[in-house]
Each structure stands twice: as structure tokens, then as C-alpha cells.
Amino acid sequence: MDWSVTDYLLATVVDQLAEANWMFATVNRDEDAESIDFPEPVPRPGADHEEPAARPAPRQQPSALELAQFFG
């Protein structure tokens, strides 16, 4: 299934919100508390779902034309 520009933008918003919540929880946790795992990004179409990488994989971004059409 192909995603629309809106789908990609919404997935990016969800990922950024999860990362912001992770950062907030990480800096405000007790020093003796166990560290919090970095959030998994929303799976994108065609993404390989096997072994998660140590760092999040680069996100497929909409093209400039798709963004211009979305906001235009």
C-alpha cells in the first residue's frame, strides 16, 4: 500500500512526539532509575522490519513537489 504525503507527515509527527516524550522522560528520571529505551519509529511502507538498528533508520521524506502540493 502506498502512503500519501499526509500519511508520511502524520507518521513523522508521531515519531517526533514519541522522541520528545522520550527526551523529557530521560532528563527528568531519577539518576538511579533504569534508562528508557528509545522509541521505535512508525513503520513505513517498504521498510525492512527485521533487526532494529541501534539508531533509527533515516525516514523516507515526501518530495518537495509533494509538500508544495499538500500545502499549496
Secondary structure, 3 states (H helix, E strand, C coil): CCCCHHHHHHHHHHHHHHHHHHHHHHHCCCCCCCCCCCCCCCCCCCCCCCCCCCCCCCCCCCCHHHHHHHHC
